[in-house]
Amino acid sequence: GFAVNYKLHVGDSTEHYIHNGTKLAVKVYKPGPVTLRAKTESRTEVTLDVQPGKVYFVKCSVKFGAIIGRPNLTVLDTAPGLDEYTALKATAEVKEQPDAVYQ
């Protein structure tokens, strides 16, 4: 799965290119349901009920597919999500400056 890349769509318009080792912080300013979706040979999505002041972690990975890997989106609890996000700091370049809560 390390060679499989895909776009992650957040809500209706935001998209981010996901590849192995990507670390990304996305701010959502409007509370309520937000759908994250990704597609290669198949499509997957997860919906978060975004609340003000809360931090959410979604792990983007790849599962086996018939021709190409299929995207997998997993919502993580805060503690394990923060651990995984922090661990990526040493191996991946952060494209956006995260809030202090991520450091």
Backbone as CSV, one residue per row, in Angstrom:
resi,resn,N_x,N_y,N_z,CA_x,CA_y,CA_z,C_x,C_y,C_z
1,GLY,0.782,-1.198,0.000,0.000,0.000,0.000,0.825,1.264,0.000
2,PHE,2.151,1.177,0.205,2.955,2.390,0.304,3.004,3.176,-1.001
3,ALA,2.737,2.534,-2.138,2.794,3.224,-3.424,1.434,3.744,-3.880
4,VAL,0.375,3.450,-3.128,-0.968,3.878,-3.506,-1.235,5.268,-2.927
5,ASN,-1.635,6.195,-3.789,-1.980,7.551,-3.389,-3.439,7.803,-3.717
6,TYR,-4.076,8.680,-2.946,-5.463,9.043,-3.252,-5.778,10.411,-2.667
7,LYS,-6.889,10.988,-3.140,-7.341,12.278,-2.632,-8.339,12.055,-1.513
8,LEU,-8.177,12.824,-0.443,-9.119,12.819,0.666,-9.962,14.076,0.550
9,HIS,-11.258,13.898,0.452,-12.190,15.023,0.359,-12.806,15.240,1.735
10,VAL,-12.762,16.476,2.215,-13.342,16.841,3.501,-14.519,17.759,3.223
11,GLY,-15.723,17.272,3.507,-16.909,18.055,3.171,-17.105,18.100,1.672
12,ASP,-17.649,19.197,1.184,-17.969,19.321,-0.235,-16.814,19.762,-1.116
13,SER,-15.838,20.481,-0.571,-14.880,21.084,-1.493,-13.417,20.856,-1.173
14,THR,-13.070,20.601,0.064,-11.664,20.503,0.414,-11.111,19.144,0.018
15,GLU,-9.954,19.141,-0.642,-9.318,17.866,-0.953,-7.829,17.941,-0.650
16,HIS,-7.310,16.832,-0.196,-5.906,16.734,0.176,-5.345,15.453,-0.429
17,TYR,-4.124,15.520,-0.921,-3.478,14.373,-1.530,-2.816,13.532,-0.440
18,ILE,-3.241,12.276,-0.314,-2.734,11.383,0.726,-1.753,10.392,0.110
19,HIS,-0.573,10.316,0.709,0.414,9.307,0.316,1.087,8.795,1.577
20,ASN,1.879,7.777,1.467,2.502,7.134,2.612,3.259,8.149,3.465
21,GLY,2.971,8.164,4.761,3.659,9.055,5.685,3.079,10.454,5.768
22,THR,1.968,10.706,5.091,1.352,12.026,5.121,0.852,12.351,6.522
23,LYS,1.079,13.591,6.932,0.561,14.093,8.196,-0.129,15.404,7.884
24,LEU,-1.397,15.508,8.226,-2.192,16.643,7.791,-3.122,17.105,8.897
25,ALA,-3.164,18.413,9.122,-4.115,19.003,10.070,-5.125,19.815,9.263
26,VAL,-6.393,19.532,9.469,-7.464,20.230,8.756,-8.374,20.871,9.791
27,LYS,-8.613,22.161,9.647,-9.516,22.858,10.565,-10.896,22.956,9.930
28,VAL,-11.907,22.616,10.716,-13.301,22.721,10.280,-13.956,23.744,11.202
29,TYR,-14.508,24.787,10.615,-15.029,25.892,11.415,-16.535,25.821,11.663
30,LYS,-17.230,24.978,10.948,-18.677,24.882,11.096,-19.020,23.573,11.813
31,PRO,-19.683,23.660,12.987,-20.055,22.432,13.691,-21.128,21.658,12.930
32,GLY,-21.187,20.376,13.216,-22.176,19.512,12.583,-21.508,18.393,11.812
33,PRO,-22.286,17.630,11.059,-21.723,16.492,10.334,-20.817,16.914,9.180
34,VAL,-19.664,16.265,9.105,-18.709,16.478,8.018,-18.318,15.103,7.495
35,THR,-18.438,14.915,6.196,-18.097,13.631,5.588,-16.714,13.700,4.954
36,LEU,-15.889,12.709,5.266,-14.581,12.543,4.648,-14.708,11.356,3.714
37,ARG,-14.209,11.496,2.485,-14.318,10.394,1.535,-13.047,10.286,0.703
38,ALA,-12.795,9.077,0.245,-11.627,8.792,-0.581,-11.997,7.710,-1.586
39,LYS,-11.290,7.696,-2.713,-11.614,6.732,-3.760,-10.361,6.345,-4.539
40,THR,-10.223,5.048,-4.772,-9.285,4.505,-5.760,-10.148,3.638,-6.660
41,GLU,-10.041,2.291,-6.529,-10.938,1.428,-7.289,-12.283,1.290,-6.586
42,SER,-12.317,1.640,-5.310,-13.573,1.669,-4.564,-13.615,2.952,-3.732
43,ARG,-14.788,3.277,-3.259,-14.974,4.508,-2.498,-15.277,4.158,-1.048
44,THR,-14.753,4.961,-0.134,-15.057,4.807,1.277,-15.305,6.185,1.872
45,GLU,-16.097,6.229,2.911,-16.345,7.499,3.574,-16.658,7.277,5.043
46,VAL,-16.454,8.329,5.813,-16.769,8.335,7.235,-17.319,9.726,7.552
47,THR,-18.326,9.774,8.417,-18.924,11.052,8.795,-18.639,11.332,10.262
48,LEU,-18.140,12.542,10.529,-17.867,12.994,11.888,-18.894,14.040,12.278
49,ASP,-19.356,14.002,13.514,-20.225,15.046,14.035,-19.315,16.041,14.755
50,VAL,-18.844,17.032,14.027,-17.846,17.976,14.519,-18.459,18.904,15.567
51,GLN,-17.788,18.982,16.725,-18.209,19.849,17.815,-17.132,20.903,18.075
52,PRO,-17.516,22.129,18.453,-16.534,23.190,18.706,-15.523,22.792,19.779
53,GLY,-14.257,23.073,19.517,-13.193,22.825,20.480,-12.735,21.390,20.598
54,LYS,-13.310,20.489,19.838,-12.940,19.081,19.924,-11.983,18.730,18.785
55,VAL,-11.066,17.804,19.055,-10.084,17.351,18.076,-10.447,15.941,17.638
56,TYR,-10.378,15.686,16.329,-10.696,14.367,15.781,-9.487,13.848,15.016
57,PHE,-9.277,12.549,15.062,-8.181,11.923,14.338,-8.743,10.846,13.422
58,VAL,-8.368,10.906,12.156,-8.770,9.910,11.171,-7.499,9.351,10.542
59,LYS,-7.343,8.060,10.634,-6.183,7.390,10.045,-6.539,6.970,8.626
60,CYS,-5.737,7.405,7.670,-5.925,7.052,6.260,-4.934,5.945,5.926
61,SER,-5.441,4.830,5.476,-4.581,3.707,5.130,-5.096,3.057,3.853
62,VAL,-4.497,1.925,3.499,-4.861,1.224,2.276,-5.071,-0.249,2.594
63,LYS,-6.184,-0.810,2.064,-6.451,-2.246,2.173,-6.247,-2.870,0.797
64,PHE,-6.115,-4.191,0.774,-5.945,-4.889,-0.494,-7.164,-4.704,-1.375
65,GLY,-6.917,-4.575,-2.677,-7.986,-4.479,-3.654,-7.707,-5.419,-4.803
66,ALA,-8.654,-5.554,-5.727,-8.494,-6.455,-6.870,-7.366,-5.990,-7.789
67,ILE,-7.334,-4.703,-8.108,-6.316,-4.172,-9.016,-5.387,-3.208,-8.302
68,ILE,-5.949,-2.334,-7.513,-5.186,-1.326,-6.775,-5.711,-1.309,-5.344
69,GLY,-4.909,-0.848,-4.414,-5.335,-0.791,-3.023,-6.565,0.081,-2.830
70,ARG,-7.372,-0.286,-1.842,-8.588,0.466,-1.531,-8.331,1.355,-0.322
71,PRO,-8.801,2.602,-0.351,-8.590,3.484,0.797,-9.389,3.004,2.008
72,ASN,-8.841,3.238,3.168,-9.494,2.874,4.417,-9.401,4.078,5.353
73,LEU,-10.521,4.554,5.867,-10.565,5.675,6.802,-11.048,5.153,8.146
74,THR,-10.236,5.342,9.181,-10.561,4.855,10.515,-10.540,6.021,11.500
75,VAL,-11.646,6.232,12.207,-11.700,7.260,13.238,-11.043,6.695,14.492
76,LEU,-10.060,7.424,15.013,-9.332,6.985,16.201,-9.790,7.775,17.421
77,ASP,-9.748,7.141,18.579,-9.993,7.860,19.829,-8.881,8.890,20.025
78,THR,-9.111,9.862,20.869,-8.180,10.981,21.020,-6.774,10.554,21.429
79,ALA,-6.624,9.747,22.474,-5.294,9.377,22.967,-4.488,8.601,21.921
80,PRO,-5.022,7.506,21.356,-4.238,6.805,20.333,-4.032,7.648,19.081
81,GLY,-5.021,8.470,18.740,-4.890,9.332,17.565,-3.777,10.338,17.731
82,LEU,-3.693,10.961,18.899,-2.630,11.920,19.177,-1.270,11.237,19.168
83,ASP,-1.194,10.019,19.715,0.066,9.263,19.700,0.530,9.001,18.276
84,GLU,-0.379,8.547,17.412,0.000,8.256,16.022,0.370,9.533,15.274
85,TYR,-0.396,10.599,15.493,-0.119,11.878,14.835,1.255,12.402,15.252
86,THR,1.556,12.323,16.537,2.848,12.795,17.046,3.988,11.935,16.518
87,ALA,3.781,10.636,16.415,4.823,9.743,15.914,5.186,10.060,14.469
88,LEU,4.241,10.527,13.676,4.534,10.873,12.286,5.393,12.119,12.158
89,LYS,5.464,12.917,13.195,6.211,14.171,13.144,7.666,13.969,12.720
90,ALA,8.273,12.878,13.166,9.670,12.634,12.860,9.882,12.144,11.437
91,THR,8.851,11.578,10.800,9.052,10.968,9.497,8.373,11.691,8.350
92,ALA,7.468,12.619,8.641,6.720,13.256,7.560,6.749,14.769,7.713
93,GLU,6.705,15.446,6.599,6.670,16.900,6.600,5.241,17.377,6.830
94,VAL,5.065,18.305,7.751,3.748,18.863,8.022,3.513,20.001,7.033
95,LYS,2.431,19.904,6.258,2.148,20.894,5.233,1.435,22.115,5.791
96,GLU,0.745,21.956,6.915,0.065,23.065,7.562,0.549,23.139,8.995
97,GLN,0.672,24.332,9.531,1.104,24.497,10.912,-0.041,24.106,11.842
98,PRO,0.115,23.058,12.647,-0.963,22.630,13.533,-1.074,23.528,14.757
99,ASP,-2.204,23.463,15.416,-2.400,24.166,16.675,-1.503,23.533,17.747
100,ALA,-1.317,24.255,18.835,-0.464,23.763,19.927,-0.959,22.449,20.523
101,VAL,-2.235,22.156,20.409,-2.788,20.928,20.970,-2.163,19.685,20.329
102,TYR,-1.615,19.803,19.118,-1.035,18.656,18.418,0.427,18.436,18.763
103,GLN,1.041,19.353,19.472,2.481,19.257,19.713,2.798,18.604,21.038
